[in-house]
Amino acid sequence: MDAPSAKSKFKEFCCDIDGIILDISGVIHVSGEGDGLAIPGSIEAVCRLKASGVAVRFCTNSTETTREKLVNKLNRVGFNLLPEEVFPPAPAVCQVLKERGLRPHLLIRPALSPDFANVDQNSPNCVVLGDAAEELSYDNMNKAFQVLINMKEPILISMGVGKYYLEMDGLKLDCGPYMKALEYACDTQAEIVGKPSKPFFDAVLKDMKVAPERALMIGDDVVSDVGGGQACGMRGVLVRTGKYRPSDEQHPDVKPDAIVDDLQQAVDFFLEARKQ
């Protein structure tokens, strides 16, 4: 989809949009050494969106650290975000665990552990999986497998289902492949808390007080971001930054409502269409 076509697509639906959900990794920011980097033009684009009066929220499946530390990191590279605007999966998982009386065996990064400090982890009766990077060793995966395989009805909760994501030094395996390995080994199906699950998106929409048909999801993952948003009734826009691959534009199942070079171009087209 070229720029004129994308611009025309925005004109078709932008006047009906009251809220925008932005993916974080690959859309506004790339993780890596230190605080990572803001994607060029994204800081200004976020400011312009907020100033336009449209509701803006930020969704991520990243589980590298707590929400508070994530927001602080993003703000140190130039953003001006509030914790209540940012929706990672860990707080939602904690709510699920408490509501169902589940005690997790955690396969997560140590920096995320504070989010689970008030959750009973004795005698685990489920496994919670995140994008745990170096923690996803054979030994740690095998411990999670042993917890699951000894349960009559294994409960595996995965904070996302992505295949890979982008950091400053290249693409990295996400938690999805590890989730699939545990599913296969234990003859079970994971419960997804995070994108692209409908309850996760619905919670964000509820917070914005925006109906799905009046919301727009912008992301770099054609399946979890664009497809997940569309499955909930939102419009979905794909950016050519982050984990984007050219083949995403010919995905057999997901057809983005528009494809743009980056968030800056998306905001340009969105605000221009709103003026007309």
C-alpha positions as CSV (number, residue, x, y, z in Angstrom):
1,M,0.0,0.0,0.0
2,D,1.6,3.3,-1.1
3,A,1.3,6.6,0.7
4,P,-1.6,8.0,-1.4
5,S,-3.6,4.8,-0.9
6,A,-3.0,4.8,2.8
7,K,-3.9,8.5,3.0
8,S,-7.2,7.8,1.2
9,K,-7.9,4.9,3.6
10,F,-7.5,7.2,6.6
11,K,-10.1,9.6,5.1
12,E,-12.6,6.8,5.0
13,F,-12.7,6.2,8.8
14,C,-10.8,8.8,10.8
15,C,-13.7,11.1,11.4
16,D,-15.4,8.2,13.3
17,I,-12.4,7.6,15.6
18,D,-12.6,8.8,19.3
19,G,-9.7,6.7,20.7
20,I,-6.3,5.3,19.5
21,I,-4.4,2.4,21.0
22,L,-0.7,2.4,20.3
23,D,1.6,-0.6,20.6
24,I,4.9,0.4,22.4
25,S,7.7,-1.8,21.2
26,G,8.3,-1.2,17.5
27,V,5.9,1.7,17.2
28,I,7.2,4.3,19.5
29,H,10.2,2.6,21.1
30,V,12.9,0.0,20.6
31,S,14.4,-1.7,23.6
32,G,18.0,-2.4,24.1
33,E,21.1,-1.1,25.9
34,G,20.2,1.4,28.6
35,D,16.8,2.9,28.0
36,G,16.6,1.9,24.4
37,L,15.6,4.4,21.7
38,A,12.5,6.4,20.7
39,I,11.6,5.6,17.1
40,P,12.3,8.8,15.0
41,G,9.3,11.1,15.0
42,S,7.3,9.1,17.6
43,I,7.7,11.5,20.5
44,E,6.3,14.4,18.4
45,A,3.6,12.1,17.0
46,V,2.4,11.1,20.4
47,C,2.3,14.7,21.6
48,R,0.3,15.8,18.5
49,L,-2.2,12.9,19.0
50,K,-2.8,13.9,22.7
51,A,-3.1,17.5,21.8
52,S,-5.8,16.7,19.2
53,G,-8.2,15.6,22.0
54,V,-8.5,12.0,21.0
55,A,-8.1,9.4,23.8
56,V,-4.7,7.7,23.6
57,R,-3.6,4.6,25.4
58,F,-0.5,2.4,25.1
59,C,-0.5,-1.4,25.0
60,T,2.4,-3.8,25.2
61,N,3.0,-7.5,25.7
62,S,6.5,-6.6,27.1
63,T,7.2,-8.2,30.4
64,E,10.8,-7.0,30.9
65,T,10.0,-4.9,33.9
66,T,7.1,-3.4,36.0
67,R,4.7,-0.9,34.6
68,E,6.2,1.9,36.7
69,K,9.7,1.2,35.5
70,L,8.6,0.9,31.9
71,V,6.9,4.3,32.0
72,N,10.0,5.8,33.7
73,K,12.2,4.4,30.9
74,L,10.0,5.7,28.2
75,N,9.8,9.2,29.8
76,R,13.6,9.3,30.1
77,V,14.0,9.0,26.3
78,G,11.6,11.9,25.8
79,F,8.0,10.8,26.1
80,N,5.6,12.2,28.7
81,L,3.4,9.2,29.6
82,L,1.3,8.5,32.7
83,P,1.2,5.0,34.3
84,E,-2.5,4.9,33.9
85,E,-2.2,5.3,30.1
86,V,0.0,2.2,29.8
87,F,-1.4,-1.3,29.7
88,P,1.1,-4.2,30.1
89,P,-0.2,-7.8,30.7
90,A,1.2,-8.4,34.2
91,P,-1.4,-6.4,36.2
92,A,-4.2,-8.1,34.3
93,V,-2.6,-11.6,35.0
94,C,-2.4,-10.8,38.7
95,Q,-6.1,-10.0,38.7
96,V,-6.9,-13.3,37.0
97,L,-4.8,-15.2,39.5
98,K,-6.5,-13.7,42.5
99,E,-10.0,-14.1,41.0
100,R,-9.5,-17.8,40.3
101,G,-7.4,-18.7,43.3
102,L,-4.4,-19.7,41.2
103,R,-0.9,-19.9,42.6
104,P,1.7,-19.5,39.8
105,H,5.0,-21.0,38.9
106,L,6.5,-17.9,37.3
107,L,8.7,-18.1,34.2
108,I,9.4,-14.4,33.9
109,R,12.3,-11.9,34.1
110,P,13.4,-11.1,37.6
111,A,12.7,-7.4,37.0
112,L,9.0,-8.2,36.7
113,S,8.8,-10.1,40.0
114,P,7.6,-7.1,42.1
115,D,4.4,-7.1,40.1
116,F,3.6,-10.5,41.5
117,A,4.8,-9.8,45.1
118,N,1.3,-10.0,46.5
119,V,0.4,-13.2,44.7
120,D,0.6,-16.6,46.6
121,Q,3.2,-18.7,44.8
122,N,3.2,-21.7,47.2
123,S,2.4,-25.1,45.8
124,P,1.9,-23.8,42.2
125,N,-1.3,-24.9,40.4
126,C,-0.5,-23.0,37.1
127,V,2.4,-21.6,35.1
128,V,2.7,-18.0,34.0
129,L,5.0,-17.3,31.0
130,G,6.4,-14.0,29.8
131,D,9.1,-12.9,27.3
132,A,11.7,-14.0,29.8
133,A,14.7,-13.8,27.5
134,E,17.7,-15.5,29.2
135,E,15.4,-17.0,31.8
136,L,14.0,-19.3,29.1
137,S,16.7,-21.8,29.6
138,Y,16.2,-25.6,29.2
139,D,16.3,-26.0,33.0
140,N,13.7,-23.3,33.6
141,M,11.5,-24.5,30.8
142,N,11.7,-28.1,32.1
143,K,10.7,-26.9,35.6
144,A,7.6,-25.2,34.1
145,F,6.9,-28.4,32.1
146,Q,7.1,-30.5,35.3
147,V,4.6,-28.3,37.1
148,L,2.1,-28.6,34.2
149,I,2.5,-32.3,33.4
150,N,1.7,-33.2,37.0
151,M,-1.6,-31.4,36.8
152,K,-4.8,-33.2,35.9
153,E,-5.9,-30.2,33.8
154,P,-2.7,-28.1,33.1
155,I,-3.2,-24.3,33.3
156,L,-0.7,-22.3,31.3
157,I,-1.1,-18.5,31.2
158,S,1.0,-16.7,28.6
159,M,1.5,-12.9,28.5
160,G,1.2,-12.7,24.8
161,V,1.7,-15.0,21.8
162,G,4.2,-13.2,19.7
163,K,6.8,-15.0,17.6
164,Y,9.5,-12.3,17.9
165,Y,10.1,-8.6,18.6
166,L,12.8,-6.1,17.7
167,E,15.5,-4.8,20.0
168,M,18.4,-2.4,19.0
169,D,20.7,-5.4,18.1
170,G,18.1,-7.3,16.0
171,L,15.1,-9.5,16.2
172,K,14.6,-11.6,19.4
173,L,12.4,-14.6,20.1
174,D,9.2,-13.7,21.9
175,C,7.3,-15.9,24.4
176,G,5.1,-17.5,21.7
177,P,7.5,-20.2,20.6
178,Y,8.1,-21.2,24.2
179,M,4.4,-21.2,24.9
180,K,3.9,-23.5,21.9
181,A,6.5,-25.9,23.2
182,L,4.8,-26.2,26.6
183,E,1.4,-26.6,24.9
184,Y,2.7,-29.4,22.8
185,A,4.5,-31.2,25.6
186,C,1.6,-31.1,28.0
187,D,-1.3,-31.5,25.5
188,T,-2.9,-28.2,26.7
189,Q,-3.8,-24.8,25.3
190,A,-2.5,-21.7,26.8
191,E,-4.7,-18.9,28.0
192,I,-3.5,-15.6,26.6
193,V,-3.6,-12.5,28.8
194,G,-2.3,-9.6,26.6
195,K,-2.6,-8.9,22.9
196,P,-4.4,-10.2,20.9
197,S,-6.9,-11.5,23.5
198,K,-10.3,-9.7,23.4
199,P,-10.6,-9.2,27.2
200,F,-7.3,-7.4,27.2
201,F,-8.3,-5.0,24.4
202,D,-11.8,-4.6,26.0
203,A,-10.2,-3.5,29.3
204,V,-8.3,-0.7,27.4
205,L,-11.4,0.4,25.5
206,K,-13.4,0.5,28.7
207,D,-10.8,2.7,30.3
208,M,-10.9,5.1,27.3
209,K,-14.7,5.0,27.4
210,V,-14.7,4.3,23.6
211,A,-16.7,1.8,21.7
212,P,-14.6,-0.6,19.5
213,E,-16.0,0.6,16.3
214,R,-14.8,4.1,17.2
215,A,-11.2,3.0,18.1
216,L,-8.1,2.5,16.1
217,M,-5.2,0.1,16.9
218,I,-1.8,1.0,15.5
219,G,1.0,-1.6,15.7
220,D,3.9,-3.4,14.0
221,D,2.6,-6.9,14.6
222,V,0.1,-7.8,11.8
223,V,-1.5,-10.6,13.8
224,S,-1.5,-9.5,17.5
225,D,-1.9,-5.8,17.0
226,V,-3.8,-5.3,13.7
227,G,-5.6,-8.7,13.6
228,G,-6.3,-8.6,17.4
229,G,-7.7,-5.1,17.2
230,Q,-9.9,-5.9,14.2
231,A,-11.2,-9.0,15.8
232,C,-12.5,-6.8,18.7
233,G,-14.2,-4.5,16.2
234,M,-11.5,-1.8,15.9
235,R,-9.8,-0.5,12.8
236,G,-6.2,-1.7,12.5
237,V,-3.2,0.1,11.0
238,L,0.2,-1.6,10.4
239,V,3.4,0.4,10.6
240,R,6.6,-0.5,8.7
241,T,8.8,-0.2,11.8
242,G,9.7,-2.6,14.5
243,K,9.2,-6.2,13.7
244,Y,7.4,-5.4,10.5
245,R,8.3,-7.6,7.5
246,P,7.3,-6.9,3.9
247,S,5.4,-10.2,3.8
248,D,3.0,-8.9,6.4
249,E,1.3,-6.8,3.8
250,Q,0.2,-10.1,2.1
251,H,-0.9,-11.9,5.2
252,P,-3.5,-14.5,4.3
253,D,-5.9,-13.8,7.1
254,V,-5.3,-10.2,8.3
255,K,-5.9,-7.2,6.0
256,P,-4.9,-3.9,7.7
257,D,-7.2,-1.0,7.2
258,A,-4.1,1.0,6.2
259,I,-0.4,0.5,6.1
260,V,2.0,3.4,6.8
261,D,5.7,4.0,7.0
262,D,5.7,4.9,10.7
263,L,3.6,6.4,13.5
264,Q,4.5,9.9,12.4
265,Q,3.0,9.3,9.0
266,A,-0.1,7.7,10.6
267,V,-0.6,10.8,12.7
268,D,-0.1,13.1,9.7
269,F,-2.8,11.3,7.8
270,F,-5.1,11.0,10.8
271,L,-5.0,14.7,11.7
272,E,-5.3,15.8,8.1
273,A,-8.3,13.6,7.5
274,R,-10.0,15.0,10.7
275,K,-9.7,18.6,9.4
276,Q,-11.6,17.8,6.2
